[in-house]
Amino acid sequence: EVQLVQSGAEGKKPGESLKISCKSSGQSFTSYWISWVRQTPGKGLEWLGIIYPGDSQTRYSPAFEGHVSISVDKSIDTAYLQWSSLKASDSGIYYCARHGLPRNYYHGLDVWGQGTTVTVSS
Amino acid sequence: EIVLTQSPGTLSLSPGERATLSCRASQIVSSSFLAWYQQRPGQAPRLLIYGASSRATAIPDRFSGSGSGTDFTLTISRLDPEDFAVYFCQQYGSSPFTFGGGTKVEIK
């Protein structure tokens, strides 16, 4: 069974850094694009960006570019989303999700992680 | 950026009834790269439909998607009690891959 397992909930202060993870199992990790999606009560679902683990190609939403960084470690089948300086507005549930076609992101998100809740508060 | 507008915001129906959900895009969605997701409380979204009309693996055939260009529809032919949830559309033809605001299907 294909699974994406995310790291646990985080509570941080504004200005702190954070790196959350998404570990893949049961699939060829390097063959599928991975997206990161945020969910908040106020703005709903927002797409942050995407990475191809095979060669680390990334694309970002303009709304998040420069504020978050997406990376992978192929040796442990894990994708990451990180911040160098958190803001209160970064609070939300963050999901990683797989695009369901090998080597191609022109497909819906067919496998989702369980979500990581990030709370940023002073 | 393509803005997706879903309507209605809330749909109040009874089990066994038909549900029709709309997703309208601010620009043409290339190659009908549009997906529908279901989200139940406390769970991650689940892919129902991709390519506007193709059902994802293990999705019951009471779910169907249609449309092209800027207008798309998700139809649930007969609502099962487990179908009462929130539904989102997403376009993945043009970066950034945007989501609609969601339609909540609630029990009348």
gemmi code that builds the backbone of each chain (N, CA, C; Angstrom):
import gemmi

chains = {
    "A": [
        ("GLU", (0.844, -1.201, 0.000), (0.000, 0.000, 0.000), (0.879, 1.251, 0.000)),
        ("VAL", (0.539, 2.181, -0.883), (1.274, 3.434, -0.952), (0.847, 4.340, 0.199)),
        ("GLN", (1.819, 4.882, 0.918), (1.509, 5.762, 2.043), (2.461, 6.942, 2.080)),
        ("LEU", (1.930, 8.071, 2.537), (2.745, 9.234, 2.875), (2.492, 9.517, 4.351)),
        ("VAL", (3.545, 9.451, 5.150), (3.406, 9.655, 6.586), (4.143, 10.920, 6.980)),
        ("GLN", (3.399, 11.844, 7.564), (3.965, 13.149, 7.891), (4.418, 13.225, 9.349)),
        ("SER", (5.287, 14.170, 9.627), (5.768, 14.390, 10.981), (4.663, 15.011, 11.835)),
        ("GLY", (4.889, 15.015, 13.153), (3.858, 15.402, 14.092), (3.641, 16.906, 14.205)),
        ("ALA", (2.593, 17.252, 14.974), (2.212, 18.649, 15.151), (3.356, 19.464, 15.758)),
        ("GLU", (3.384, 20.746, 15.371), (4.437, 21.652, 15.821), (3.828, 22.932, 16.395)),
        ("GLY", (4.404, 23.402, 17.489), (4.034, 24.696, 18.054), (5.278, 25.565, 18.084)),
        ("LYS", (5.223, 26.694, 17.407), (6.403, 27.542, 17.271), (6.043, 29.007, 17.553)),
        ("LYS", (7.102, 29.802, 17.746), (6.922, 31.249, 17.923), (7.266, 31.958, 16.620)),
        ("PRO", (6.680, 33.143, 16.400), (7.043, 33.922, 15.202), (8.540, 34.153, 15.149)),
        ("GLY", (9.108, 34.038, 13.946), (10.536, 34.224, 13.750), (11.349, 32.941, 13.837)),
        ("GLU", (10.776, 31.900, 14.405), (11.494, 30.629, 14.492), (11.492, 29.909, 13.157)),
        ("SER", (12.396, 28.934, 13.041), (12.462, 28.111, 11.839), (11.773, 26.780, 12.082)),
        ("LEU", (11.426, 26.103, 10.976), (10.727, 24.823, 11.085), (10.928, 24.024, 9.813)),
        ("LYS", (11.036, 22.717, 9.967), (11.099, 21.803, 8.832), (10.196, 20.634, 9.139)),
        ("ILE", (9.187, 20.396, 8.312), (8.296, 19.255, 8.494), (8.553, 18.250, 7.381)),
        ("SER", (8.208, 16.999, 7.640), (8.585, 15.946, 6.699), (7.396, 15.120, 6.231)),
        ("CYS", (7.641, 14.394, 5.154), (6.632, 13.561, 4.492), (7.367, 12.337, 3.964)),
        ("LYS", (7.208, 11.183, 4.652), (7.942, 9.983, 4.250), (7.063, 9.068, 3.421)),
        ("SER", (7.595, 8.648, 2.303), (6.873, 7.786, 1.374), (7.221, 6.322, 1.601)),
        ("SER", (6.213, 5.459, 1.443), (6.470, 4.021, 1.468), (5.546, 3.337, 0.470)),
        ("GLY", (5.997, 2.183, -0.019), (5.147, 1.389, -0.903), (5.078, 1.865, -2.330)),
        ("GLN", (5.979, 2.755, -2.745), (5.963, 3.245, -4.119), (7.375, 3.624, -4.521)),
        ("SER", (7.558, 3.901, -5.806), (8.823, 4.445, -6.268), (8.829, 5.942, -5.995)),
        ("PHE", (9.471, 6.335, -4.909), (9.408, 7.729, -4.438), (9.885, 8.698, -5.503)),
        ("THR", (10.927, 8.325, -6.238), (11.546, 9.261, -7.166), (10.740, 9.465, -8.445)),
        ("SER", (9.678, 8.693, -8.642), (8.943, 8.746, -9.911), (7.708, 9.623, -9.902)),
        ("TYR", (7.303, 10.085, -8.747), (6.043, 10.830, -8.652), (6.269, 12.221, -8.069)),
        ("TRP", (5.666, 13.226, -8.726), (5.699, 14.575, -8.185), (4.923, 14.617, -6.863)),
        ("ILE", (5.430, 15.437, -5.939), (4.795, 15.633, -4.643), (4.427, 17.109, -4.484)),
        ("SER", (3.169, 17.371, -4.139), (2.729, 18.726, -3.841), (2.601, 18.924, -2.340)),
        ("TRP", (2.728, 20.178, -1.910), (2.415, 20.576, -0.543), (1.199, 21.513, -0.590)),
        ("VAL", (0.255, 21.265, 0.314), (-1.014, 21.995, 0.345), (-1.285, 22.420, 1.786)),
        ("ARG", (-1.738, 23.653, 1.951), (-2.094, 24.131, 3.287), (-3.608, 24.278, 3.398)),
        ("GLN", (-4.141, 24.014, 4.570), (-5.575, 24.208, 4.818), (-5.756, 25.061, 6.059)),
        ("THR", (-6.516, 26.132, 5.913), (-6.863, 27.000, 7.025), (-8.354, 27.299, 6.985)),
        ("PRO", (-8.942, 27.624, 8.132), (-10.381, 27.951, 8.138), (-10.700, 29.170, 7.269)),
        ("GLY", (-9.783, 30.117, 7.212), (-10.066, 31.355, 6.500), (-9.868, 31.285, 5.005)),
        ("LYS", (-8.876, 30.534, 4.557), (-8.537, 30.514, 3.122), (-8.731, 29.154, 2.467)),
        ("GLY", (-9.176, 28.175, 3.222), (-9.430, 26.859, 2.636), (-8.143, 26.159, 2.240)),
        ("LEU", (-8.180, 25.482, 1.085), (-7.014, 24.748, 0.587), (-6.177, 25.658, -0.312)),
        ("GLU", (-4.871, 25.709, -0.034), (-3.951, 26.508, -0.841), (-2.775, 25.633, -1.268)),
        ("TRP", (-2.428, 25.735, -2.541), (-1.302, 24.960, -3.072), (-0.031, 25.770, -2.916)),
        ("LEU", (0.990, 25.178, -2.249), (2.226, 25.910, -1.978), (3.264, 25.688, -3.077)),
        ("GLY", (3.377, 24.440, -3.529), (4.406, 24.149, -4.500), (4.539, 22.659, -4.700)),
        ("ILE", (5.510, 22.293, -5.532), (5.628, 20.917, -5.997), (7.092, 20.570, -6.201)),
        ("ILE", (7.420, 19.291, -6.029), (8.790, 18.844, -6.250), (8.783, 17.480, -6.921)),
        ("TYR", (9.754, 17.255, -7.807), (9.960, 15.943, -8.415), (11.173, 15.318, -7.749)),
        ("PRO", (10.960, 14.301, -6.918), (12.091, 13.732, -6.171), (13.203, 13.170, -7.040)),
        ("GLY", (12.890, 12.805, -8.282), (13.901, 12.222, -9.154), (15.080, 13.137, -9.405)),
        ("ASP", (14.776, 14.462, -9.571), (15.856, 15.410, -9.850), (15.731, 16.713, -9.060)),
        ("SER", (14.786, 16.723, -8.092), (14.553, 17.881, -7.210), (14.062, 19.129, -7.925)),
        ("GLN", (13.490, 18.980, -9.128), (12.842, 20.140, -9.758), (11.740, 20.629, -8.813)),
        ("THR", (11.644, 21.950, -8.676), (10.586, 22.502, -7.839), (9.873, 23.637, -8.563)),
        ("ARG", (8.629, 23.836, -8.204), (7.859, 24.981, -8.642), (7.086, 25.475, -7.439)),
        ("TYR", (6.950, 26.792, -7.326), (6.271, 27.369, -6.173), (5.107, 28.243, -6.624)),
        ("SER", (4.096, 28.295, -5.768), (3.067, 29.313, -5.957), (3.691, 30.672, -5.675)),
        ("PRO", (3.394, 31.695, -6.490), (3.934, 33.031, -6.210), (3.596, 33.522, -4.809)),
        ("ALA", (2.469, 33.059, -4.262), (2.060, 33.510, -2.929), (2.983, 32.994, -1.834)),
        ("PHE", (3.733, 31.932, -2.129), (4.576, 31.317, -1.100), (6.060, 31.333, -1.457)),
        ("GLU", (6.397, 31.624, -2.703), (7.794, 31.601, -3.124), (8.611, 32.600, -2.333)),
        ("GLY", (9.759, 32.151, -1.879), (10.626, 32.993, -1.068), (10.360, 32.882, 0.419)),
        ("HIS", (9.218, 32.325, 0.785), (8.885, 32.182, 2.215), (8.991, 30.737, 2.679)),
        ("VAL", (8.756, 29.792, 1.781), (8.926, 28.383, 2.103), (9.921, 27.758, 1.134)),
        ("SER", (10.456, 26.617, 1.547), (11.392, 25.888, 0.699), (11.006, 24.412, 0.717)),
        ("ILE", (10.963, 23.806, -0.462), (10.610, 22.398, -0.601), (11.849, 21.630, -1.047)),
        ("SER", (12.085, 20.499, -0.418), (13.269, 19.703, -0.746), (12.952, 18.223, -0.548)),
        ("VAL", (13.901, 17.371, -0.942), (13.758, 15.924, -0.723), (15.096, 15.345, -0.298)),
        ("ASP", (15.019, 14.186, 0.356), (16.187, 13.345, 0.603), (15.841, 11.983, 0.011)),
        ("LYS", (16.354, 11.700, -1.178), (16.017, 10.466, -1.871), (16.480, 9.229, -1.106)),
        ("SER", (17.532, 9.371, -0.328), (18.094, 8.210, 0.374), (17.136, 7.653, 1.424)),
        ("ILE", (16.194, 8.499, 1.875), (15.225, 8.033, 2.874), (13.787, 8.294, 2.421)),
        ("ASP", (13.590, 8.497, 1.112), (12.243, 8.638, 0.530), (11.392, 9.673, 1.264)),
        ("THR", (11.968, 10.812, 1.521), (11.297, 11.828, 2.336), (11.350, 13.199, 1.662)),
        ("ALA", (10.193, 13.860, 1.671), (10.102, 15.237, 1.205), (9.961, 16.160, 2.406)),
        ("TYR", (10.376, 17.403, 2.214), (10.362, 18.366, 3.311), (9.748, 19.691, 2.872)),
        ("LEU", (9.178, 20.372, 3.860), (8.719, 21.746, 3.693), (9.314, 22.529, 4.851)),
        ("GLN", (10.005, 23.626, 4.549), (10.642, 24.349, 5.623), (10.480, 25.847, 5.518)),
        ("TRP", (10.580, 26.470, 6.684), (10.526, 27.915, 6.841), (11.759, 28.365, 7.623)),
        ("SER", (12.318, 29.510, 7.258), (13.432, 30.053, 8.030), (12.943, 31.053, 9.074)),
        ("SER", (11.781, 31.657, 8.830), (11.244, 32.629, 9.771), (9.725, 32.588, 9.718)),
        ("LEU", (9.119, 31.919, 10.676), (7.671, 31.720, 10.678), (6.925, 32.990, 11.049)),
        ("LYS", (5.698, 33.089, 10.519), (4.767, 34.152, 10.887), (3.518, 33.505, 11.467)),
        ("ALA", (2.747, 34.280, 12.201), (1.498, 33.744, 12.752), (0.576, 33.257, 11.638)),
        ("SER", (0.638, 33.920, 10.499), (-0.231, 33.549, 9.373), (0.163, 32.220, 8.723)),
        ("ASP", (1.280, 31.633, 9.150), (1.672, 30.308, 8.644), (0.943, 29.182, 9.365)),
        ("SER", (0.186, 29.500, 10.379), (-0.571, 28.470, 11.104), (-1.561, 27.786, 10.174)),
        ("GLY", (-1.667, 26.475, 10.328), (-2.608, 25.720, 9.501), (-2.241, 24.249, 9.503)),
        ("ILE", (-2.986, 23.488, 8.713), (-2.669, 22.075, 8.506), (-1.979, 21.956, 7.156)),
        ("TYR", (-0.822, 21.316, 7.141), (-0.046, 21.148, 5.919), (-0.093, 19.684, 5.493)),
        ("TYR", (-0.448, 19.490, 4.233), (-0.508, 18.151, 3.656), (0.532, 18.009, 2.551)),
        ("CYS", (1.156, 16.846, 2.484), (1.864, 16.464, 1.266), (0.943, 15.510, 0.507)),
        ("ALA", (1.063, 15.498, -0.790), (0.189, 14.649, -1.599), (0.891, 14.318, -2.909)),
        ("ARG", (0.612, 13.137, -3.417), (1.255, 12.647, -4.632), (0.392, 12.875, -5.862)),
        ("HIS", (1.015, 13.352, -6.937), (0.322, 13.396, -8.229), (0.331, 11.992, -8.800)),
        ("GLY", (-0.829, 11.513, -9.244), (-1.012, 10.091, -9.494), (-0.525, 9.522, -10.799)),
        ("LEU", (0.409, 10.203, -11.472), (0.928, 9.677, -12.730), (2.443, 9.739, -12.662)),
        ("PRO", (3.142, 8.641, -12.963), (4.619, 8.683, -12.873), (5.220, 9.745, -13.788)),
        ("ARG", (6.153, 10.511, -13.245), (6.956, 11.483, -14.002), (6.110, 12.619, -14.609)),
        ("ASN", (4.940, 12.813, -14.093), (4.020, 13.773, -14.699), (3.130, 14.371, -13.615)),
        ("TYR", (3.019, 15.707, -13.595), (2.149, 16.287, -12.563), (0.754, 16.606, -13.091)),
        ("TYR", (0.469, 16.198, -14.317), (-0.863, 16.433, -14.878), (-1.816, 15.317, -14.463)),
        ("HIS", (-2.031, 15.233, -13.175), (-2.948, 14.243, -12.605), (-3.371, 14.764, -11.247)),
        ("GLY", (-4.530, 14.303, -10.785), (-4.986, 14.687, -9.448), (-4.097, 14.112, -8.364)),
        ("LEU", (-4.324, 14.571, -7.139), (-3.538, 14.150, -5.986), (-4.181, 12.902, -5.382)),
        ("ASP", (-3.587, 11.740, -5.677), (-4.265, 10.481, -5.353), (-3.861, 9.866, -4.021)),
        ("VAL", (-2.740, 10.293, -3.453), (-2.336, 9.801, -2.135), (-1.951, 11.013, -1.302)),
        ("TRP", (-2.517, 11.101, -0.096), (-2.289, 12.244, 0.788), (-1.676, 11.777, 2.100)),
        ("GLY", (-0.814, 12.606, 2.648), (-0.387, 12.390, 4.020), (-1.516, 12.724, 4.982)),
        ("GLN", (-1.303, 12.430, 6.238), (-2.349, 12.635, 7.243), (-2.429, 14.084, 7.706)),
        ("GLY", (-1.475, 14.907, 7.299), (-1.468, 16.315, 7.676), (-0.599, 16.585, 8.898)),
        ("THR", (0.036, 17.741, 8.886), (0.817, 18.223, 10.031), (0.255, 19.578, 10.447)),
        ("THR", (-0.192, 19.667, 11.690), (-0.717, 20.937, 12.195), (0.424, 21.796, 12.699)),
        ("VAL", (0.523, 22.997, 12.149), (1.541, 23.960, 12.558), (0.833, 25.141, 13.224)),
        ("THR", (1.229, 25.426, 14.442), (0.663, 26.560, 15.170), (1.793, 27.536, 15.474)),
        ("VAL", (1.642, 28.763, 15.017), (2.649, 29.801, 15.245), (2.007, 30.890, 16.084)),
        ("SER", (2.497, 31.034, 17.305), (1.891, 31.997, 18.222), (2.924, 32.458, 19.240)),
        ("SER", (2.847, 33.712, 19.580), (3.763, 34.247, 20.582), (3.255, 33.948, 21.993)),
    ],
    "B": [
        ("GLU", (-3.217, 33.646, -12.314), (-3.691, 32.531, -11.494), (-5.169, 32.277, -11.803)),
        ("ILE", (-5.502, 30.996, -11.937), (-6.894, 30.626, -12.204), (-7.662, 30.565, -10.883)),
        ("VAL", (-8.737, 31.329, -10.809), (-9.596, 31.318, -9.619), (-10.760, 30.367, -9.882)),
        ("LEU", (-10.992, 29.456, -8.942), (-12.096, 28.503, -9.038), (-13.185, 28.890, -8.044)),
        ("THR", (-14.414, 29.041, -8.546), (-15.541, 29.413, -7.708), (-16.528, 28.262, -7.651)),
        ("GLN", (-16.753, 27.749, -6.458), (-17.671, 26.623, -6.301), (-19.032, 27.112, -5.799)),
        ("SER", (-20.079, 26.467, -6.300), (-21.434, 26.786, -5.846), (-22.286, 25.527, -5.836)),
        ("PRO", (-23.288, 25.469, -4.942), (-23.502, 26.444, -3.876), (-22.481, 26.254, -2.764)),
        ("GLY", (-22.489, 27.131, -1.796), (-21.601, 26.963, -0.660), (-22.013, 25.783, 0.203)),
        ("THR", (-23.327, 25.626, 0.358), (-23.885, 24.515, 1.127), (-25.065, 23.934, 0.366)),
        ("LEU", (-25.155, 22.606, 0.371), (-26.246, 21.896, -0.292), (-26.907, 21.011, 0.765)),
        ("SER", (-28.172, 21.240, 1.031), (-28.901, 20.468, 2.039), (-29.807, 19.469, 1.337)),
        ("LEU", (-29.476, 18.192, 1.477), (-30.205, 17.140, 0.775), (-30.430, 15.952, 1.696)),
        ("SER", (-31.296, 15.051, 1.256), (-31.577, 13.825, 2.018), (-30.868, 12.642, 1.369)),
        ("PRO", (-30.549, 11.615, 2.165), (-29.976, 10.390, 1.562), (-30.865, 9.877, 0.438)),
        ("GLY", (-30.211, 9.434, -0.644), (-30.941, 8.939, -1.802), (-31.187, 10.001, -2.865)),
        ("GLU", (-31.063, 11.274, -2.500), (-31.249, 12.351, -3.470), (-30.001, 12.534, -4.332)),
        ("ARG", (-30.191, 13.311, -5.398), (-29.110, 13.607, -6.338), (-28.468, 14.932, -5.947)),
        ("ALA", (-27.145, 14.986, -5.995), (-26.417, 16.218, -5.691), (-25.678, 16.693, -6.935)),
        ("THR", (-25.791, 17.976, -7.217), (-25.094, 18.569, -8.360), (-24.271, 19.750, -7.862)),
        ("LEU", (-22.951, 19.641, -8.000), (-22.024, 20.655, -7.506), (-21.333, 21.304, -8.695)),
        ("SER", (-21.131, 22.617, -8.604), (-20.554, 23.373, -9.714), (-19.193, 23.946, -9.356)),
        ("CYS", (-18.322, 24.012, -10.346), (-16.996, 24.615, -10.200), (-16.749, 25.432, -11.463)),
        ("ARG", (-16.627, 26.737, -11.297), (-16.433, 27.624, -12.445), (-15.058, 28.269, -12.363)),
        ("ALA", (-14.313, 28.233, -13.460), (-12.949, 28.768, -13.505), (-12.921, 30.146, -14.146)),
        ("SER", (-11.986, 30.982, -13.693), (-11.858, 32.336, -14.229), (-11.193, 32.357, -15.610)),
        ("GLN", (-10.529, 31.242, -15.962), (-9.911, 31.092, -17.284), (-10.102, 29.640, -17.707)),
        ("ILE", (-9.911, 29.368, -18.963), (-10.026, 27.998, -19.443), (-9.006, 27.098, -18.737)),
        ("VAL", (-9.481, 25.961, -18.256), (-8.616, 24.957, -17.629), (-8.073, 24.060, -18.736)),
        ("SER", (-6.785, 24.130, -18.945), (-6.196, 23.439, -20.094), (-6.377, 21.931, -19.995)),
        ("SER", (-6.742, 21.337, -21.102), (-6.886, 19.886, -21.244), (-7.776, 19.268, -20.185)),
        ("SER", (-8.693, 20.068, -19.668), (-9.613, 19.576, -18.623), (-8.859, 18.963, -17.446)),
        ("PHE", (-7.760, 19.607, -17.076), (-6.993, 19.129, -15.916), (-7.665, 19.639, -14.639)),
        ("LEU", (-8.799, 19.021, -14.343), (-9.558, 19.408, -13.174), (-9.889, 18.174, -12.343)),
        ("ALA", (-9.725, 18.297, -11.028), (-9.985, 17.193, -10.107), (-11.032, 17.601, -9.074)),
        ("TRP", (-11.699, 16.589, -8.545), (-12.637, 16.764, -7.431), (-12.182, 15.908, -6.261)),
        ("TYR", (-12.319, 16.471, -5.061), (-11.937, 15.779, -3.829), (-13.090, 15.825, -2.834)),
        ("GLN", (-13.139, 14.802, -2.006), (-14.065, 14.752, -0.882), (-13.260, 14.862, 0.403)),
        ("GLN", (-13.731, 15.643, 1.349), (-13.060, 15.708, 2.642), (-14.081, 15.543, 3.764)),
        ("ARG", (-13.864, 14.540, 4.572), (-14.688, 14.322, 5.770), (-13.986, 14.969, 6.959)),
        ("PRO", (-14.732, 15.308, 8.016), (-14.118, 15.992, 9.170), (-12.933, 15.212, 9.735)),
        ("GLY", (-11.845, 15.915, 9.972), (-10.661, 15.322, 10.573), (-9.833, 14.456, 9.650)),
        ("GLN", (-10.193, 14.424, 8.360), (-9.456, 13.597, 7.407), (-8.828, 14.452, 6.317)),
        ("ALA", (-7.845, 13.889, 5.644), (-7.274, 14.525, 4.458), (-8.253, 14.407, 3.296)),
        ("PRO", (-8.156, 15.290, 2.321), (-8.982, 15.134, 1.120), (-8.714, 13.793, 0.430)),
        ("ARG", (-9.739, 13.325, -0.290), (-9.630, 12.072, -1.044), (-9.984, 12.364, -2.489)),
        ("LEU", (-9.148, 11.895, -3.407), (-9.389, 12.122, -4.834), (-10.584, 11.310, -5.305)),
        ("LEU", (-11.550, 11.989, -5.942), (-12.714, 11.318, -6.517), (-12.598, 11.239, -8.039)),
        ("ILE", (-12.307, 12.372, -8.664), (-12.350, 12.535, -10.110), (-11.094, 13.276, -10.552)),
        ("TYR", (-10.491, 12.857, -11.656), (-9.400, 13.603, -12.273), (-9.681, 13.698, -13.770)),
        ("GLY", (-8.988, 14.621, -14.423), (-9.243, 14.816, -15.852), (-10.690, 15.176, -16.135)),
        ("ALA", (-11.321, 15.838, -15.182), (-12.714, 16.309, -15.258), (-13.763, 15.207, -15.162)),
        ("SER", (-13.451, 13.986, -15.660), (-14.500, 12.972, -15.726), (-14.049, 11.549, -15.436)),
        ("SER", (-12.782, 11.349, -15.112), (-12.287, 9.995, -14.833), (-12.352, 9.725, -13.338)),
        ("ARG", (-13.011, 8.611, -12.973), (-13.085, 8.259, -11.559), (-11.753, 7.692, -11.083)),
        ("ALA", (-11.353, 8.105, -9.884), (-10.146, 7.559, -9.282), (-10.398, 6.117, -8.824)),
        ("THR", (-9.327, 5.440, -8.481), (-9.405, 4.044, -8.055), (-10.346, 3.874, -6.873)),
        ("ALA", (-11.234, 2.888, -6.967), (-12.147, 2.492, -5.877), (-13.244, 3.508, -5.583)),
        ("ILE", (-13.442, 4.470, -6.456), (-14.529, 5.439, -6.245), (-15.818, 4.878, -6.834)),
        ("PRO", (-16.909, 4.863, -6.050), (-18.173, 4.285, -6.539), (-18.697, 5.021, -7.770)),
        ("ASP", (-19.446, 4.297, -8.608), (-19.894, 4.910, -9.856), (-21.068, 5.878, -9.668)),
        ("ARG", (-21.519, 6.075, -8.444), (-22.529, 7.128, -8.222), (-21.891, 8.523, -8.319)),
        ("PHE", (-20.555, 8.582, -8.288), (-19.841, 9.841, -8.478), (-19.475, 9.978, -9.958)),
        ("SER", (-19.817, 11.131, -10.545), (-19.416, 11.365, -11.920), (-19.052, 12.837, -12.095)),
        ("GLY", (-18.111, 13.083, -13.000), (-17.683, 14.438, -13.290), (-17.885, 14.752, -14.751)),
        ("SER", (-18.167, 16.017, -15.034), (-18.353, 16.435, -16.419), (-17.900, 17.881, -16.570)),
        ("GLY", (-17.848, 18.326, -17.822), (-17.515, 19.713, -18.091), (-16.203, 19.869, -18.830)),
        ("SER", (-15.986, 21.089, -19.276), (-14.749, 21.439, -19.960), (-14.664, 22.955, -20.028)),
        ("GLY", (-13.481, 23.446, -20.427), (-13.333, 24.894, -20.537), (-13.312, 25.569, -19.184)),
        ("THR", (-14.388, 26.242, -18.846), (-14.453, 26.945, -17.560), (-15.553, 26.436, -16.629)),
        ("ASP", (-16.377, 25.507, -17.095), (-17.504, 25.034, -16.286), (-17.466, 23.528, -16.074)),
        ("PHE", (-17.449, 23.138, -14.811), (-17.323, 21.739, -14.446), (-18.369, 21.386, -13.392)),
        ("THR", (-18.762, 20.111, -13.398), (-19.816, 19.648, -12.496), (-19.440, 18.299, -11.900)),
        ("LEU", (-19.691, 18.171, -10.600), (-19.614, 16.871, -9.934), (-21.040, 16.475, -9.588)),
        ("THR", (-21.428, 15.267, -9.972), (-22.762, 14.757, -9.675), (-22.650, 13.512, -8.817)),
        ("ILE", (-23.436, 13.481, -7.749), (-23.570, 12.276, -6.936), (-25.000, 11.801, -7.172)),
        ("SER", (-25.146, 10.648, -7.819), (-26.466, 10.264, -8.336), (-27.464, 9.971, -7.220)),
        ("ARG", (-27.014, 9.284, -6.176), (-27.891, 8.962, -5.034), (-27.037, 9.063, -3.781)),
        ("LEU", (-27.340, 10.025, -2.953), (-26.499, 10.266, -1.787), (-26.582, 9.133, -0.769)),
        ("ASP", (-25.403, 8.646, -0.424), (-25.248, 7.647, 0.626), (-24.928, 8.420, 1.908)),
        ("PRO", (-25.270, 7.904, 3.080), (-24.952, 8.639, 4.314), (-23.480, 9.035, 4.433)),
        ("GLU", (-22.574, 8.228, 3.888), (-21.148, 8.550, 3.991), (-20.712, 9.661, 3.029)),
        ("ASP", (-21.611, 10.109, 2.153), (-21.271, 11.147, 1.170), (-21.441, 12.554, 1.715)),
        ("PHE", (-22.004, 12.689, 2.914), (-22.186, 14.024, 3.473), (-20.825, 14.500, 3.978)),
        ("ALA", (-20.289, 15.497, 3.290), (-18.894, 15.908, 3.471), (-18.705, 17.226, 2.718)),
        ("VAL", (-17.459, 17.680, 2.647), (-17.130, 18.873, 1.865), (-16.393, 18.430, 0.602)),
        ("TYR", (-16.721, 19.079, -0.514), (-16.152, 18.738, -1.803), (-15.403, 19.939, -2.380)),
        ("PHE", (-14.203, 19.667, -2.879), (-13.359, 20.708, -3.465), (-13.025, 20.352, -4.907)),
        ("CYS", (-12.918, 21.373, -5.746), (-12.343, 21.171, -7.070), (-10.933, 21.771, -7.074)),
        ("GLN", (-10.101, 21.298, -7.968), (-8.730, 21.794, -8.133), (-8.359, 21.729, -9.603)),
        ("GLN", (-7.724, 22.770, -10.090), (-7.170, 22.709, -11.445), (-5.658, 22.518, -11.344)),
        ("TYR", (-5.141, 21.640, -12.195), (-3.703, 21.371, -12.184), (-3.131, 21.503, -13.599)),
        ("GLY", (-3.753, 22.322, -14.406), (-3.267, 22.569, -15.763), (-2.360, 23.773, -15.878)),
        ("SER", (-2.434, 24.644, -14.879), (-1.687, 25.895, -14.930), (-1.211, 26.250, -13.528)),
        ("SER", (0.109, 26.400, -13.364), (0.643, 26.740, -12.057), (0.362, 28.217, -11.737)),
        ("PRO", (-0.056, 28.535, -10.494), (-0.257, 27.652, -9.331), (-1.528, 26.821, -9.447)),
        ("PHE", (-1.448, 25.597, -8.918), (-2.562, 24.652, -9.005), (-3.619, 24.975, -7.950)),
        ("THR", (-4.580, 25.768, -8.292), (-5.516, 26.339, -7.335), (-6.687, 25.433, -7.013)),
        ("PHE", (-7.269, 25.677, -5.824), (-8.450, 24.965, -5.341), (-9.638, 25.920, -5.288)),
        ("GLY", (-10.820, 25.356, -5.394), (-12.034, 26.093, -5.117), (-12.282, 26.166, -3.619)),
        ("GLY", (-13.249, 26.990, -3.225), (-13.531, 27.212, -1.817), (-14.331, 26.107, -1.137)),
        ("GLY", (-14.886, 25.194, -1.923), (-15.579, 24.045, -1.348), (-17.089, 24.176, -1.333)),
        ("THR", (-17.755, 23.041, -1.410), (-19.203, 22.927, -1.220), (-19.444, 21.899, -0.125)),
        ("LYS", (-20.199, 22.307, 0.885), (-20.547, 21.372, 1.947), (-21.881, 20.723, 1.607)),
        ("VAL", (-21.902, 19.402, 1.591), (-23.150, 18.662, 1.387), (-23.598, 18.164, 2.751)),
        ("GLU", (-24.711, 18.692, 3.221), (-25.185, 18.365, 4.565), (-26.540, 17.668, 4.505)),
        ("ILE", (-26.839, 16.964, 5.589), (-28.109, 16.230, 5.668), (-29.245, 17.200, 5.970)),
        ("LYS", (-30.283, 17.114, 5.143), (-31.439, 17.986, 5.325), (-32.326, 17.485, 6.462)),
    ],
}
model = gemmi.Model(1)
for chain_id, residues in chains.items():
    chain = gemmi.Chain(chain_id)
    for i, (resn, *xyz) in enumerate(residues, 1):
        res = gemmi.Residue()
        res.name, res.seqid = resn, gemmi.SeqId(i, " ")
        for name, pos in zip(("N", "CA", "C"), xyz):
            atom = gemmi.Atom()
            atom.name, atom.element = name, gemmi.Element(name[0])
            atom.pos, atom.b_iso = gemmi.Position(*pos), 0.0
            res.add_atom(atom)
        chain.add_residue(res)
    model.add_chain(chain)
structure = gemmi.Structure()
structure.add_model(model)
structure.setup_entities()
